Amino acid sequence: MGGYSVQDQQQVSIRTEGTVNAQTVIAWIDALEEAFPDAERITVYVDNARYFHARLVKEHLVGKRVVFVYLPPYSPNLNLIERLWKFCKKKLLVNFYPTFAIFTRAIDEFFQDIRIYKAELATLITEKFETLKRQ
């Protein structure tokens, strides 16, 4: 589970084994607060996955600097982390990985060295959106 800061191109992620649930989200919230200790508010745009709406998560957010903004359903292009995952797949899936362990190591290395893609990500992952209006 991860998030990406448009301002400084920092990513904050936690490794999960199995499925994502409320406890995973809570651990990620705590990782966000630790990663941005000086931020007054940490706004996170999330999709409408159930685990973001879980009672435990909502209770954990009380008094935290992390604030969730829920994106409209079926809008993956508005979700910047989805763009980052698509970019990651584009870079990594051109190779064959003989084992799952090697594949996950490649993903970890991608995110550890993400700053080498700074120029590409600056145009892909941006807060500038163009909205269309119905006529």
N, C-alpha and C positions, 0 to 999 in steps of 0.2 A: 504494500500500500504506500502511495507516495503523493507528494505535492511538489509543485514547482513555482518558484517566485519569479515573476516577470521582471521585477525591479532589479534583482541582482543575479539572476539565473542560478540561484541556489536550489537544490532539490533536497527534500527531506523525505526519507522513506524508512519503512521498517519491513523486515522480511517476515513473511507469513508462510506457514506450512498448513496446507489444507485450505479451508474456506475463511473468508473474511467475516467477522462478526462484531458485535458491539465491543467486546474486549479489545479486539484489534484496533478499532477506531479510537478507543480511549487511549491506548498506548501511543497511537499516532498523534493524537491531540497533545499529549504530554511531550512527545518528541518535537512537535512544532513549537511549543512554548519554550523548550530548552534551546532550540536552534535560533530563535529570535528573542533573546532575553531583553532587549531594549525596546521592542515594539510595544506601543500602547495597545494596539489592536491587530489581530491577525485575521484577515478576512479570507475565508476559504470557500471557493465555489465548488459545490459538490452536486452530483447527480441525485436522483431520487431513490437510490438503492435503500432497501429496508434498514440496513445497519446504520445509516446516517440518521434515520428517524427513530431509532430504538430509544426506549425510555431511559435505559442506563446511560446512553450517550447524551441525551438531553439533560439529564441530571448532572452528568459530569461537566458539561459546558457551563453550568451556572457558576459565575464568579471567575471564569477563565477569560483570557484575552482572545481566545479563538472564537470566531463568529462564523457560522455556516450561512451561506447564501445558496439557496436551492435553485438549480437551473431548471428550465422548462423540460418536460419529458421529450425524449427523442431529439436531443440537440447535442450530439457528440462534438460538433465543431465548436460549440461554445465552451466546452470543457477542455481547458488547456492541457490537462494531464493526458487526455485522450490523444491530443495532437502529438504530445511527447512520446507516448507509447507507439503511435503510428510511425514516427520518425525512428524510434529505437528498432522496431521491426524491420523497417526499410534498411537500416544499417546492418543488422545482425542476421536476418534470415537469408542473406545471400550466401551464407556458409552452411556447411553440414556439421552438425555436432554429434559425435558418436554416442555420447551419453548425456543424460539429463544433467548430471553434475557439471559437465563441461559447458553445457548450454547456460545454466544458471550462473556459472562463473563469468561467462561472456557478458551476461546482463549486468552483473555486479561491476565489472570492469567498465562497461559503457557508462554507467552512472557515476563511477568514481572519476572518470576522465571526461565528464560531460562538457567541461569548459573548452575542450578542443573543437567543439561544434558551435561555439559561441556565435559566429557570423551566420551560420545556417539557422540557428534557433532564434536569432534576433528578428528574422522576418517571418518565421513560422509561428512562434509563440509570442503573441502580442496582444495587448488589451484593446487594440483598435479594431472595432467591428463595424461592418456595414450592415445596416438593417434594411430590409425591404418592406415597403408599405403596399398593402393591397389597394388596388385602384377601384 
